Amino acid sequence: MKRTNSYQINIENPCEEQWDSMRKNDCGRFCQLCQKTVVDFTMMSDREIIQFIENHKDERICGRVANSDLNRALISYEMISNTSWKFKLM
């Protein structure tokens, strides 16, 4: 495996809007106060979170994250296939 990218999520000023009061949509919930989608990262793997962040680099992202994902490195690993191995059946 090859380590690709890592990120750390820190929230200095967490939103105080209630998750359950927001309207559901495809990516999470829609916040009426800030008029943005709040992405639900709670069920995503580190790799999925990193992929989302990289696909939305030029945007401000609002998200709901698990406490276990805060203040730690989110690490994505990439599988490398080894094509140099050759096997013979006899």
ZADO-1210 file (C-alpha; in nm, 4 decimals, padded with zeros to 6 digits):
<atoms>
<atom x="00.0000" y="00.0000" z="00.0000" code="MET" pos="1"/>
<atom x="00.1072" y="00.3520" z="-00.0697" code="LYS" pos="2"/>
<atom x="00.0094" y="00.6444" z="00.1508" code="ARG" pos="3"/>
<atom x="-00.1422" y="00.9180" z="-00.0620" code="THR" pos="4"/>
<atom x="-00.2746" y="01.2188" z="00.1286" code="ASN" pos="5"/>
<atom x="-00.3608" y="01.3117" z="00.4822" code="SER" pos="6"/>
<atom x="-00.5756" y="01.5855" z="00.6312" code="TYR" pos="7"/>
<atom x="-00.6741" y="01.6920" z="00.9784" code="GLN" pos="8"/>
<atom x="-01.0187" y="01.8279" z="01.0601" code="ILE" pos="9"/>
<atom x="-01.0310" y="02.1041" z="01.3185" code="ASN" pos="10"/>
<atom x="-01.3451" y="02.3036" z="01.3916" code="ILE" pos="11"/>
<atom x="-01.2734" y="02.6356" z="01.5603" code="GLU" pos="12"/>
<atom x="-01.6302" y="02.7681" z="01.5555" code="ASN" pos="13"/>
<atom x="-01.8787" y="02.4811" z="01.5308" code="PRO" pos="14"/>
<atom x="-02.2224" y="02.5535" z="01.3913" code="CYS" pos="15"/>
<atom x="-02.4951" y="02.5607" z="01.6516" code="GLU" pos="16"/>
<atom x="-02.7827" y="02.4675" z="01.4210" code="GLU" pos="17"/>
<atom x="-02.9541" y="02.1405" z="01.5108" code="GLN" pos="18"/>
<atom x="-02.8901" y="01.8574" z="01.2616" code="TRP" pos="19"/>
<atom x="-03.2406" y="01.7153" z="01.3095" code="ASP" pos="20"/>
<atom x="-03.4036" y="02.0486" z="01.2213" code="SER" pos="21"/>
<atom x="-03.2350" y="02.0577" z="00.8780" code="MET" pos="22"/>
<atom x="-03.4071" y="01.9254" z="00.5645" code="ARG" pos="23"/>
<atom x="-03.2545" y="01.6049" z="00.4209" code="LYS" pos="24"/>
<atom x="-03.0916" y="01.6044" z="00.0772" code="ASN" pos="25"/>
<atom x="-02.8579" y="01.3751" z="-00.1206" code="ASP" pos="26"/>
<atom x="-02.5324" y="01.4695" z="00.0559" code="CYS" pos="27"/>
<atom x="-02.6622" y="01.5337" z="00.4058" code="GLY" pos="28"/>
<atom x="-02.8910" y="01.8142" z="00.5166" code="ARG" pos="29"/>
<atom x="-02.9684" y="02.1691" z="00.4029" code="PHE" pos="30"/>
<atom x="-02.9138" y="02.4483" z="00.6557" code="CYS" pos="31"/>
<atom x="-03.1659" y="02.7314" z="00.6194" code="GLN" pos="32"/>
<atom x="-02.9498" y="02.9670" z="00.8274" code="LEU" pos="33"/>
<atom x="-02.6403" y="02.9606" z="00.6042" code="CYS" pos="34"/>
<atom x="-02.8174" y="02.8361" z="00.2887" code="GLN" pos="35"/>
<atom x="-02.5688" y="02.5528" z="00.2387" code="LYS" pos="36"/>
<atom x="-02.5673" y="02.1763" z="00.2325" code="THR" pos="37"/>
<atom x="-02.4106" y="02.0239" z="00.5413" code="VAL" pos="38"/>
<atom x="-02.2368" y="01.7047" z="00.4282" code="VAL" pos="39"/>
<atom x="-02.2754" y="01.4004" z="00.6541" code="ASP" pos="40"/>
<atom x="-01.9218" y="01.2614" z="00.6934" code="PHE" pos="41"/>
<atom x="-02.0101" y="01.0447" z="00.9943" code="THR" pos="42"/>
<atom x="-02.0424" y="00.7190" z="00.8007" code="MET" pos="43"/>
<atom x="-01.7560" y="00.7858" z="00.5559" code="MET" pos="44"/>
<atom x="-01.4116" y="00.6308" z="00.5710" code="SER" pos="45"/>
<atom x="-01.0997" y="00.8469" z="00.5849" code="ASP" pos="46"/>
<atom x="-01.0489" y="00.7801" z="00.2148" code="ARG" pos="47"/>
<atom x="-01.4041" y="00.8907" z="00.1274" code="GLU" pos="48"/>
<atom x="-01.3722" y="01.2099" z="00.3341" code="ILE" pos="49"/>
<atom x="-01.0389" y="01.2965" z="00.1705" code="ILE" pos="50"/>
<atom x="-01.1780" y="01.2245" z="-00.1757" code="GLN" pos="51"/>
<atom x="-01.4742" y="01.4564" z="-00.1079" code="PHE" pos="52"/>
<atom x="-01.2433" y="01.7333" z="00.0172" code="ILE" pos="53"/>
<atom x="-01.0159" y="01.6993" z="-00.2860" code="GLU" pos="54"/>
<atom x="-01.3128" y="01.7056" z="-00.5250" code="ASN" pos="55"/>
<atom x="-01.4389" y="02.0297" z="-00.3638" code="HIS" pos="56"/>
<atom x="-01.1078" y="02.2131" z="-00.3060" code="LYS" pos="57"/>
<atom x="-01.2338" y="02.5504" z="-00.4227" code="ASP" pos="58"/>
<atom x="-01.5484" y="02.5439" z="-00.2085" code="GLU" pos="59"/>
<atom x="-01.6214" y="02.6123" z="00.1552" code="ARG" pos="60"/>
<atom x="-01.7474" y="02.2873" z="00.3007" code="ILE" pos="61"/>
<atom x="-01.9883" y="02.2518" z="00.5906" code="CYS" pos="62"/>
<atom x="-01.9936" y="01.9055" z="00.7367" code="GLY" pos="63"/>
<atom x="-02.1051" y="01.6875" z="01.0204" code="ARG" pos="64"/>
<atom x="-01.8191" y="01.4719" z="01.1468" code="VAL" pos="65"/>
<atom x="-01.7834" y="01.2077" z="01.4139" code="ALA" pos="66"/>
<atom x="-01.5949" y="01.3183" z="01.7252" code="ASN" pos="67"/>
<atom x="-01.3450" y="01.0396" z="01.6525" code="SER" pos="68"/>
<atom x="-01.2525" y="01.2121" z="01.3234" code="ASP" pos="69"/>
<atom x="-01.1635" y="01.5433" z="01.4883" code="LEU" pos="70"/>
<atom x="-00.8069" y="01.6488" z="01.5702" code="ASN" pos="71"/>
<atom x="-00.6418" y="01.3429" z="01.4181" code="ARG" pos="72"/>
<atom x="-00.4853" y="01.2720" z="01.0816" code="ALA" pos="73"/>
<atom x="-00.7249" y="01.1338" z="00.8212" code="LEU" pos="74"/>
<atom x="-00.5132" y="00.9095" z="00.6038" code="ILE" pos="75"/>
<atom x="-00.5868" y="00.7611" z="00.2636" code="SER" pos="76"/>
<atom x="-00.4022" y="00.4584" z="00.1350" code="TYR" pos="77"/>
<atom x="-00.3902" y="00.3460" z="-00.2249" code="GLU" pos="78"/>
<atom x="-00.3448" y="-00.0169" z="-00.3254" code="MET" pos="79"/>
<atom x="-00.0530" y="-00.0714" z="-00.5606" code="ILE" pos="80"/>
<atom x="-00.0665" y="-00.3731" z="-00.7856" code="SER" pos="81"/>
<atom x="00.2587" y="-00.5527" z="-00.8311" code="ASN" pos="82"/>
<atom x="00.2679" y="-00.6545" z="-01.1966" code="THR" pos="83"/>
<atom x="00.6255" y="-00.7739" z="-01.1736" code="SER" pos="84"/>
<atom x="00.5243" y="-01.1032" z="-01.0191" code="TRP" pos="85"/>
<atom x="00.4749" y="-01.3846" z="-01.2653" code="LYS" pos="86"/>
<atom x="00.3360" y="-01.7195" z="-01.1759" code="PHE" pos="87"/>
<atom x="00.3612" y="-02.0449" z="-01.3679" code="LYS" pos="88"/>
<atom x="00.1321" y="-02.3369" z="-01.3280" code="LEU" pos="89"/>
<atom x="00.2968" y="-02.6702" z="-01.3845" code="MET" pos="90"/>
</atoms>
